[in-house]
């Protein structure tokens, strides 16, 4: 049975961790908002910095 978990990741690593988990076929959810000061290549920032959600069956 799949359950949602909150993952705490290093600062500014949310996108990298999401991509790595997606490559391993893990369903992820990273809520984002429009950035006031966008970083190069990113128009959004995570709603909850250093956190993301993953649906995992242990």
Backbone as a printed PyTorch tensor [residue, N CA C, xyz], in Angstrom:
tensor([[[  0.8240,  -1.1720,   0.0000],
         [  0.0000,   0.0000,   0.0000],
         [  0.8790,   1.2500,   0.0000]],

        [[  0.5730,   2.1840,  -0.8710],
         [  1.3650,   3.4020,  -0.9890],
         [  0.9000,   4.4500,   0.0160]],

        [[  1.8800,   5.1080,   0.6470],
         [  1.6030,   6.1790,   1.5960],
         [  2.4390,   7.4010,   1.2120]],

        [[  1.9260,   8.5840,   1.5290],
         [  2.6580,   9.8140,   1.2720],
         [  3.5580,  10.1210,   2.4670]],

        [[  4.7880,  10.5160,   2.1750],
         [  5.7630,  10.8810,   3.1990],
         [  6.3140,  12.2560,   2.8850]],

        [[  6.6790,  12.9850,   3.9290],
         [  7.3380,  14.2750,   3.7800],
         [  8.8310,  14.0200,   3.8880]],

        [[  9.5800,  14.4980,   2.9060],
         [ 11.0330,  14.3320,   2.9070],
         [ 11.6970,  15.6720,   3.1710]],

        [[ 12.6370,  15.6850,   4.0900],
         [ 13.4220,  16.8880,   4.3750],
         [ 14.7300,  16.7510,   3.6110]],

        [[ 15.0250,  17.7120,   2.7500],
         [ 16.2200,  17.6520,   1.9070],
         [ 17.1040,  18.8590,   2.1770]],

        [[ 18.3120,  18.8260,   1.6500],
         [ 19.2170,  19.9570,   1.8120],
         [ 18.6270,  21.2040,   1.1540]],

        [[ 18.9750,  22.3740,   1.6510],
         [ 18.4670,  23.6130,   1.0510],
         [ 18.8190,  23.7020,  -0.4340]],

        [[ 17.8630,  24.1320,  -1.2270],
         [ 18.0040,  24.3130,  -2.6790],
         [ 18.2340,  23.0100,  -3.4330]],

        [[ 17.9200,  21.8660,  -2.8390],
         [ 18.0960,  20.5790,  -3.5130],
         [ 16.7530,  19.9420,  -3.8660]],

        [[ 15.6760,  20.6670,  -3.6820],
         [ 14.3460,  20.0990,  -3.8960],
         [ 14.1590,  19.5880,  -5.3160]],

        [[ 14.5710,  20.3780,  -6.3030],
         [ 14.3880,  19.9920,  -7.7040],
         [ 15.2540,  18.7850,  -8.0690]],

        [[ 16.4970,  18.7610,  -7.5760],
         [ 17.3920,  17.6290,  -7.8750],
         [ 16.8580,  16.3340,  -7.2760]],

        [[ 16.3670,  16.3820,  -6.0380],
         [ 15.8440,  15.1810,  -5.3830],
         [ 14.5750,  14.7110,  -6.0890]],

        [[ 13.7240,  15.6580,  -6.4780],
         [ 12.5040,  15.2950,  -7.2030],
         [ 12.8420,  14.5920,  -8.5100]],

        [[ 13.8110,  15.1120,  -9.2560],
         [ 14.2220,  14.4820, -10.5150],
         [ 14.8110,  13.0970, -10.2740]],

        [[ 15.6120,  12.9410,  -9.2280],
         [ 16.2330,  11.6480,  -8.9420],
         [ 15.1760,  10.6080,  -8.5470]],

        [[ 14.2160,  11.0070,  -7.7400],
         [ 13.1680,  10.0640,  -7.3350],
         [ 12.2550,   9.7130,  -8.5010]],

        [[ 11.9530,  10.6830,  -9.3370],
         [ 11.1220,  10.4200, -10.5070],
         [ 11.8150,   9.4380, -11.4510]],

        [[ 13.1260,   9.5570, -11.5700],
         [ 13.8840,   8.6230, -12.4050],
         [ 13.8070,   7.2000, -11.8590]],

        [[ 13.5890,   7.0600, -10.5580],
         [ 13.4530,   5.7460,  -9.9350],
         [ 11.9950,   5.3100,  -9.8400]],

        [[ 11.1180,   6.0090, -10.5530],
         [  9.6840,   5.7080, -10.6200],
         [  8.9650,   5.8860,  -9.2800]],

        [[  9.4010,   6.8750,  -8.5050],
         [  8.7270,   7.2310,  -7.2570],
         [  7.8820,   8.4620,  -7.5460]],

        [[  6.6150,   8.4050,  -7.1570],
         [  5.7320,   9.5430,  -7.3780],
         [  6.0830,  10.6380,  -6.3660]],

        [[  6.3040,  11.8600,  -6.8560],
         [  6.6640,  12.9730,  -5.9950],
         [  5.7210,  14.1420,  -6.2110]],

        [[  5.6810,  15.0310,  -5.2310],
         [  4.8930,  16.2540,  -5.3220],
         [  5.6970,  17.3670,  -4.6920]],

        [[  5.9940,  18.3910,  -5.4790],
         [  6.7420,  19.5460,  -5.0070],
         [  5.9080,  20.7910,  -5.3010]],

        [[  5.1390,  21.2680,  -4.3130],
         [  4.3300,  22.4610,  -4.5560],
         [  5.2280,  23.6930,  -4.7200]],

        [[  4.9380,  24.4820,  -5.7320],
         [  5.7560,  25.6580,  -6.0230],
         [  4.8850,  26.8990,  -6.1600]],

        [[  5.5380,  28.0480,  -6.0200],
         [  4.8870,  29.3380,  -6.2180],
         [  5.7580,  30.1740,  -7.1410]],

        [[  5.1670,  31.1720,  -7.7550],
         [  5.9120,  32.0600,  -8.6360],
         [  6.9200,  32.8470,  -7.8140]],

        [[  8.1410,  32.9230,  -8.2930],
         [  9.2230,  33.5730,  -7.5690],
         [  9.2350,  35.0740,  -7.8220]],

        [[  9.5010,  35.8320,  -6.7700],
         [  9.6360,  37.2760,  -6.9180],
         [ 10.9960,  37.6310,  -7.4980]],

        [[ 11.9980,  36.8350,  -7.1420],
         [ 13.3530,  37.0030,  -7.6850],
         [ 13.8020,  35.6590,  -8.2470]],

        [[ 13.3920,  35.3420,  -9.4810],
         [ 13.7000,  34.0070, -10.0240],
         [ 15.1940,  33.7820, -10.2170]],

        [[ 15.5980,  32.5460,  -9.9590],
         [ 16.9710,  32.1210, -10.2250],
         [ 17.0780,  31.8120, -11.7090]],

        [[ 18.2540,  31.8590, -12.2690],
         [ 18.3900,  31.5370, -13.6950],
         [ 17.8440,  30.1470, -14.0060]],

        [[ 16.9080,  30.0830, -14.9440],
         [ 16.3240,  28.8140, -15.3480],
         [ 15.1280,  28.3750, -14.5240]],

        [[ 14.7850,  29.0910, -13.4610],
         [ 13.6460,  28.7200, -12.6040],
         [ 12.7640,  29.9440, -12.3730]],

        [[ 11.5030,  29.8240, -12.7390],
         [ 10.5500,  30.9120, -12.5150],
         [  9.7430,  30.6820, -11.2510]],

        [[  9.9240,  29.5190, -10.6130],
         [  9.1740,  29.1960,  -9.4070],
         [ 10.1250,  28.8070,  -8.2840]],

        [[  9.6140,  28.8850,  -7.0640],
         [ 10.3590,  28.4210,  -5.8930],
         [  9.4640,  27.4710,  -5.1080]],

        [[ 10.0410,  26.5670,  -4.3440],
         [  9.2280,  25.6390,  -3.5590],
         [  8.3810,  26.3820,  -2.5240]],

        [[  7.1480,  25.9390,  -2.3650],
         [  6.2540,  26.5260,  -1.3710],
         [  6.7720,  26.2480,   0.0400]],

        [[  7.3140,  25.0510,   0.2490],
         [  7.8970,  24.6630,   1.5310],
         [  9.3900,  24.3890,   1.3000]],

        [[ 10.2530,  25.3950,   1.4690],
         [ 11.6840,  25.1890,   1.2130],
         [ 12.2500,  24.0210,   2.0200]],

        [[ 13.0490,  23.2050,   1.3710],
         [ 13.7270,  22.0340,   1.9400],
         [ 12.8030,  20.8470,   2.2080]],

        [[ 11.5600,  20.8870,   1.7060],
         [ 10.6310,  19.7780,   1.8850],
         [  9.9770,  19.4070,   0.5650]],

        [[  9.6890,  18.1260,   0.4040],
         [  8.9040,  17.6400,  -0.7160],
         [  8.1610,  16.3990,  -0.2710]],

        [[  7.2280,  15.9560,  -1.0650],
         [  6.3880,  14.8210,  -0.7300],
         [  6.6810,  13.6730,  -1.6860]],

        [[  6.6900,  12.4580,  -1.1690],
         [  6.9240,  11.2740,  -1.9940],
         [  5.9460,  10.1870,  -1.5900]],

        [[  5.4450,   9.4820,  -2.5920],
         [  4.5090,   8.3790,  -2.3490],
         [  5.2800,   7.0800,  -2.5040]],

        [[  5.4830,   6.3880,  -1.3750],
         [  6.3900,   5.2350,  -1.3340],
         [  5.7060,   4.0550,  -0.6700]],

        [[  6.0180,   2.8610,  -1.1520],
         [  5.5680,   1.6290,  -0.5170],
         [  6.7840,   0.9150,   0.0480]],

        [[  6.9370,   0.9640,   1.3460],
         [  8.0540,   0.2710,   1.9820],
         [  7.6670,  -1.1620,   2.1680]]])
